[in-house]
Amino acid sequence: MEPRLMLAALAMLLLAACTTAGSFCEVSAPIRPSAADQLTEGTARQILVHNQFGATTCGWRP
């Protein structure tokens, strides 16, 4: 692949990632289960992944 074409494709990919992350940060919030919630192991793992992504991408704090 030609270097200029490769650089253009990479730039478009990075811009798309920034837009997606920005949209996620605008519409999402940390998930905070209450003490009464009964979580399965899978649900707890999904919440952890969601909250870790938000912390990394959006700067969420505990």
C-alpha positions in Angstrom: 0.0 0.0 0.0 1.3 3.5 -0.8 2.6 5.3 2.2 0.4 8.4 1.6 -2.7 6.3 1.3 -1.7 4.4 4.5 -1.3 7.6 6.4 -4.6 9.0 5.2 -6.4 5.8 6.3 -4.7 5.9 9.7 -5.7 9.5 10.2 -9.3 8.7 9.3 -9.4 5.8 11.7 -8.0 8.0 14.6 -10.5 10.7 13.9 -13.4 8.2 13.9 -12.1 6.8 17.2 -12.1 10.3 18.8 -15.7 11.0 17.6 -16.9 7.7 19.0 -15.2 8.2 22.4 -16.6 11.7 22.6 -20.1 10.4 21.9 -19.7 7.7 24.5 -18.6 10.3 27.1 -21.5 12.5 26.4 -24.2 9.9 26.8 -22.7 7.4 29.3 -22.1 7.4 33.0 -20.5 5.0 35.5 -22.7 2.1 36.5 -23.1 2.0 40.3 -25.0 -1.0 41.5 -26.9 -0.7 44.8 -26.4 -3.1 47.7 -29.8 -4.7 46.9 -28.8 -5.6 43.3 -28.0 -9.3 42.8 -25.3 -9.4 40.2 -24.2 -12.5 38.3 -20.5 -12.9 37.6 -21.0 -12.0 34.0 -23.0 -8.8 34.8 -20.4 -7.7 37.3 -17.6 -8.2 34.7 -19.6 -6.2 32.1 -20.0 -3.3 34.6 -16.3 -3.4 35.5 -15.3 -3.3 31.8 -17.8 -0.4 31.2 -16.5 1.6 34.2 -12.9 1.0 33.3 -13.4 2.1 29.8 -15.2 5.3 31.0 -12.4 6.0 33.5 -9.7 5.7 30.8 -11.6 7.4 28.0 -13.7 10.0 29.8 -11.8 10.6 33.0 -14.5 9.1 35.3 -13.4 8.9 39.0 -14.7 6.5 41.6 
